[in-house]
């Protein structure tokens, strides 16, 4: 294993414990630029709550955040991860590729799948790219800048940029309404001693 243990994709949102139901709109092998055009990398310390070998995930909790799942890359020994171990989690927010009114009654992750980028070598080392569909409460949507701010299933406010401003053209937002937002993200981790 390298000096930087495998980093692996905030779920979105880095976002919370993943549910693999529903179908996200598909884009076959997007490029890094298409998926992460306006991406900003965020890193933070998290603590292991448990592991979920069946889903190849580590459930973590970051300071002042809810629990969420971090997927591990193929070949990583998930059994080597221990409860209360510390991780540095790295998250890269990609672009929103779809928004539609939700039929769900609460914020939740509807679909998550690993994405292979056409130019995978441009993705920061150890991160896993995903396409996520998440039910959220949209707080604001700026039709000029393409910025969408929402509260995800983990209660965190997030801001993403839409890939195409037309996505926002017919969007009517009323307080408390839920929307299904499909976006790209990438997530990974590094095990630390503190």
C-alpha positions as CSV (number, residue, x, y, z in Angstrom):
1,X,0.0,0.0,0.0
2,X,1.3,3.5,-0.8
3,X,2.1,6.2,1.7
4,X,-1.2,7.6,1.0
5,X,-3.6,4.7,1.7
6,X,-6.2,4.4,-0.9
7,X,-8.5,7.3,-1.1
8,X,-12.0,6.4,-2.3
9,X,-16.2,8.7,-3.7
10,X,-21.4,13.4,-1.2
11,X,-22.1,11.3,-1.2
12,X,-22.9,13.2,-2.1
13,X,-23.0,15.2,-1.3
14,X,-20.7,12.9,0.6
15,X,-24.0,13.2,1.6
16,X,-25.2,10.4,3.9
17,X,-25.7,6.6,4.0
18,X,-26.4,5.6,0.4
19,X,-29.5,3.8,-0.9
20,X,-29.2,2.2,-4.3
21,X,-32.7,2.5,-5.6
22,X,-34.1,4.3,-8.6
23,X,-32.3,5.2,-11.8
24,X,-30.2,8.2,-12.3
25,X,-30.0,9.8,-15.7
26,X,-27.0,8.4,-17.5
27,X,-24.1,10.0,-19.3
28,X,-21.7,7.5,-20.8
29,X,-18.1,8.2,-19.8
30,X,-18.2,11.9,-19.2
31,X,-14.9,13.8,-19.3
32,X,-13.5,15.4,-16.2
33,X,-14.3,18.8,-17.5
34,X,-18.0,17.8,-18.1
35,X,-18.4,16.3,-14.7
36,X,-16.3,18.6,-12.6
37,X,-16.1,21.9,-14.5
38,X,-16.5,24.2,-11.5
39,X,-15.4,21.7,-8.8
40,X,-13.9,22.7,-5.5
41,X,-12.2,20.1,-3.3
42,X,-13.1,20.1,0.3
43,X,-11.2,18.0,3.0
44,X,-12.1,17.3,6.5
45,X,-11.4,14.9,9.4
46,X,-13.9,12.2,10.1
47,X,-14.1,9.2,12.5
48,X,-15.1,5.7,11.6
49,X,-18.5,4.6,13.0
50,X,-18.6,1.2,11.4
51,X,-17.9,-0.6,8.1
52,X,-20.4,-2.1,5.6
53,X,-18.4,-4.8,3.7
54,X,-21.6,-5.9,1.8
55,X,-21.8,-2.5,0.2
56,X,-18.0,-1.8,0.3
57,X,-18.5,1.4,2.4
58,X,-17.1,2.9,5.6
59,X,-19.7,4.8,7.7
60,X,-18.1,7.9,9.2
61,X,-19.1,10.9,11.2
62,X,-17.4,14.3,10.8
63,X,-17.4,16.9,13.5
64,X,-20.8,18.7,13.5
65,X,-22.1,16.5,10.7
66,X,-24.4,13.5,10.5
67,X,-23.1,10.0,9.6
68,X,-22.5,9.3,6.0
69,X,-21.0,6.5,3.8
70,X,-17.7,6.7,2.0
71,X,-17.2,4.0,-0.7
72,X,-13.9,2.2,-0.8
73,X,-12.1,1.3,-4.0
74,X,-11.8,-2.2,-5.3
75,X,-9.0,-4.1,-3.7
76,X,-9.0,-2.0,-0.5
77,X,-9.0,-4.2,2.7
78,X,-12.1,-2.9,4.4
79,X,-11.4,-5.3,7.3
80,X,-8.3,-3.3,8.2
81,X,-10.5,-0.3,9.1
82,X,-11.4,-0.1,12.8
83,X,-14.2,1.7,14.7
84,X,-13.1,5.2,16.0
85,X,-10.2,5.4,13.6
86,X,-9.7,8.8,12.0
87,X,-9.8,9.5,8.3
88,X,-9.2,12.6,6.2
89,X,-12.1,12.7,3.7
90,X,-11.7,14.5,0.5
91,X,-14.8,15.6,-1.5
92,X,-15.0,17.1,-4.9
93,X,-18.4,18.5,-5.9
94,X,-19.2,18.2,-9.6
95,X,-22.0,19.7,-11.8
96,X,-25.7,19.2,-11.6
97,X,-27.0,17.4,-14.7
98,X,-30.7,17.2,-13.8
99,X,-33.4,18.6,-11.5
100,X,-37.0,17.6,-11.3
101,X,-39.8,17.7,-8.7
102,X,-39.6,14.8,-6.4
103,X,-42.3,12.3,-5.4
104,X,-40.4,11.4,-2.2
105,X,-41.6,12.7,1.1
106,X,-38.2,13.4,2.7
107,X,-34.7,14.2,1.7
108,X,-32.8,11.0,0.8
109,X,-30.3,9.5,-1.6
110,X,-32.2,7.8,-4.4
111,X,-29.4,6.4,-6.5
112,X,-25.6,6.3,-6.5
113,X,-23.3,4.7,-9.1
114,X,-19.6,4.8,-9.7
115,X,-18.7,6.6,-12.9
116,X,-15.7,6.0,-15.1
117,X,-14.5,9.2,-16.7
118,X,-13.2,9.2,-20.2
119,X,-10.1,10.9,-18.9
120,X,-9.9,9.2,-15.5
121,X,-6.3,10.4,-15.1
122,X,-7.5,14.0,-14.5
123,X,-9.4,12.9,-11.3
124,X,-7.3,13.6,-8.2
125,X,-5.5,10.4,-7.1
126,X,-7.6,8.0,-5.0
127,X,-10.9,9.7,-5.5
128,X,-13.9,7.7,-6.9
129,X,-16.3,9.6,-9.2
130,X,-20.0,9.0,-8.8
131,X,-23.3,10.0,-10.3
132,X,-25.8,10.7,-7.5
133,X,-29.5,11.4,-7.5
134,X,-30.6,12.9,-4.2
135,X,-33.9,14.2,-2.9
136,X,-33.2,17.6,-1.5
137,X,-34.9,20.9,-0.4
138,X,-33.7,23.5,-2.9
139,X,-33.1,26.8,-1.1
140,X,-32.0,29.0,-4.0
141,X,-31.4,28.6,-7.7
142,X,-29.7,31.4,-9.5
143,X,-30.6,31.4,-13.2
144,X,-27.7,33.7,-14.1
145,X,-24.8,32.0,-12.4
146,X,-26.2,28.5,-12.5
147,X,-25.6,28.0,-8.7
148,X,-28.1,25.8,-6.9
149,X,-28.1,25.8,-3.1
150,X,-29.9,23.0,-1.3
151,X,-30.1,21.0,2.0
152,X,-29.2,17.4,1.5
153,X,-30.3,14.3,3.4
154,X,-27.5,14.9,5.9
155,X,-28.9,18.3,6.8
156,X,-25.9,20.1,5.3
157,X,-26.3,23.0,2.9
158,X,-24.5,22.5,-0.3
159,X,-24.0,24.6,-3.4
160,X,-23.5,23.1,-6.9
161,X,-23.4,24.5,-10.4
162,X,-25.7,23.3,-13.1
163,X,-24.0,21.9,-16.3
164,X,-26.5,23.8,-18.5
165,X,-28.5,26.9,-17.4
166,X,-31.6,25.4,-19.3
167,X,-32.0,23.0,-16.3
168,X,-33.1,26.0,-14.2
169,X,-35.3,27.7,-16.8
170,X,-38.6,26.0,-15.9
171,X,-37.8,25.4,-12.2
172,X,-40.4,26.8,-9.9
173,X,-39.3,26.7,-6.3
174,X,-41.7,27.0,-3.4
175,X,-40.6,26.8,0.3
176,X,-40.4,23.2,1.6
177,X,-40.8,21.5,-1.8
178,X,-38.6,18.5,-2.6
179,X,-36.6,18.0,-5.8
180,X,-34.5,15.2,-7.2
181,X,-31.1,16.6,-8.1
182,X,-28.7,14.5,-10.2
183,X,-25.1,15.5,-10.0
184,X,-21.5,14.2,-10.2
185,X,-19.2,14.1,-7.2
186,X,-16.0,12.3,-6.2
187,X,-15.0,11.2,-2.7
188,X,-12.1,9.5,-1.1
189,X,-10.3,9.1,2.2
190,X,-6.9,8.6,3.8
191,X,-6.5,6.8,7.1
192,X,-4.7,8.9,9.7
193,X,-3.4,8.2,13.2
194,X,-5.1,11.2,14.8
